Amino acid sequence: MTHFGRGARLLGLGLLLLGSGREVAAQSTAPPGGEYRKASQVAGLPDFFPGLGMLYVQPSTLPGGPYLAYDHEGHLVSSVYMVPLKDIDAHQKLDFLGVPDIPVDHVDLRYSPGHPSVPDPHYHVILWYIPAAQANALK
């Protein structure tokens, strides 16, 4: 299967998430509290990803997420899930739990060949709560 085919399938998943009934109360400012910890402390990731933000995750949900992403001012900007290509190729059911109960502006799918915290190839499914121009300006 081509990456285009996988991407199209993931786009459909992302669009389904827009109307998901599996939502939790929004954690609108950092730190989110509860079991969430800085991803930099539990997964060896940078404190801030340009173009994505400062990530928090519940250690029990690693490596898939959700990761809650915040801007430099501590405002929630997105939720991120990491979906391994092997799970897509195996046609596994993917449950996206823990989506904050706030409107999603748009969804991005970003391919990653792997990185230290998730070495296998995967897609980042990003549910953005801010407009694309604002998301693109995250530095």
Secondary structure by P-SEA (a helix, b strand, c coil): ccaaaaaaaaaaaaaaaccccccccccccccccccccccccccccccccccccbbbbcccccccccbbbbcccccccbbbbbbbaaaaaacccccccccccccccbbbbbbbccccccccbbbbbccccccaaaaaacc
